[in-house]
């Protein structure tokens, strides 16, 4: 039997991913309450790896996983050479520039200081628009404008509740984000039929209700 290895992003997307896999009759061997990181479904010949979101595309690109389920934010930020096979109906949010309501994004000669977990996306977005200084932060980027480290932040926004709680607002929507299925280039050739079967089963369950976000 040919085995298919699937990298699943832990955290924000994990619950919805498993909901759809289970509804499609897959991943029956996966125990969501377990601390195990690898589960093997002997019946379907599929192994599931549970990894940090930032590592999913790397596992796929290196061929450790044949396909991966991850947010398009990670795909865009890392820019690694993988195939994007399917956009999914969950994990919806958007990149936005956020800051205090009076923050001026354009029309100033001053360098705009930005704090973000996504420096590559931030630099690319503002390229040619105005000069920026980007500071990488691993978490709680909302704090940066409050303490004067940055004029604004570039971050994912889903409900806007965290911004509001810290006196910030979305100043400019950049673009939408959602969960996607990506594949390793070599695996897509050698395991084409197996991957297509997986996509077909997954797609049938991808109309399940998903939470709305601020711009829907």
PEDADA-V100541 format. One line per field, one symbol per residue. ss: DSSP state (H for helix, E for strand, - for the rest). phi: phi as a letter, one per 40 degrees, with the letter a starting at -180 (. if undefined). burial: # if it has 24 or more other ideal C-beta (glycine too) atoms within 12 Angstrom, else .. Layout:
ss = ???
phi = ???
burial = ???
//
This chain:
ss = ---EEEEEE----HHHHHHHHHH--------------EEEE----EEEEEE-HHHHHHHHH-----EEEEEHHHHHHH----EEEEE-----EEEEEEE------------EEEEE--HHHHHHHH-----EEEEE------HHHH-----EEEEEE---HHHHH---EEEEEEEEE-EEEEE-HHHHHH-HHHHHHHHHHHHH------------
phi = .ccbbbcbccgdcdccccdcccccgbfcccbcccccbbbbccccgbbbbbbcdcbdccdcccgcbcbabaccccccccgccbcccacbcbgcaacacbacdccbcbgbcccccbbacbccccccccdgcacbbbbcbcafcccdcccgcacabbacbbbgccddcbgbbccaccacbacbbbbcdcdcccbdccccccccccccbcbcdbccbdcc
burial = ..########.###.######..#.##..#.......##.#..#.################.#.##############.#.###################..#.#......########.###.##.....#.##.#...##.##....#########.#.##....#######.#########..##..#..##..##.##..##...#..#...
//
